[in-house]
Amino acid sequence: MLDPSLISQLAAELDRSEQTRVQVEHFSKRYPGMTVEDGYAISREWVRMKLARGRRTVGHKIGLTSRAMQLASQISEPDYGTLLDDMLFTCTPGQVLDIPATRFIAPRVEVELAFVLRAPLK
């Protein structure tokens, strides 16, 4: 496991990367002993930072659900994460949604299923 201070430092690095649109090197290349749990700890800290600045949780995601994508990513199970309000793009039916590419470092499109629930799932 990575040291808690390093986890905070790496979360801050991700935050700067998002703000400046400058890509960072994969943390697992810089820290070869890094675990999946370390990655989730960094993610949780980054989300905590964003929530402290006023972001709001709007949902959760599961990615890499296909075996082909898992193999391509060298991962053996789906991953999960938090969706925040600034990640949500909505469109009026019949209109064209303009997503500003300048918000992203390396824009890509990946189709994922999403479900909007009426009430929290318990």
Number of C-alpha atoms within 10 A of each C-alpha: 12 15 9 13 9 12 21 18 15 19 22 16 15 19 16 14 14 15 11 12 15 13 14 12 8 8 11 13 9 9 10 8 11 14 13 13 11 18 18 15 18 22 19 17 19 21 21 13 16 15 13 10 9 9 15 14 15 13 16 12 13 13 15 18 14 10 13 10 15 16 12 9 10 9 13 12 14 13 14 13 14 14 15 16 12 10 11 9 9 9 9 7 7 6 7 8 11 9 10 8 10 9 12 15 13 10 10 7 5 7 5 10 8 10 8 8 8 6 6 7 5 3
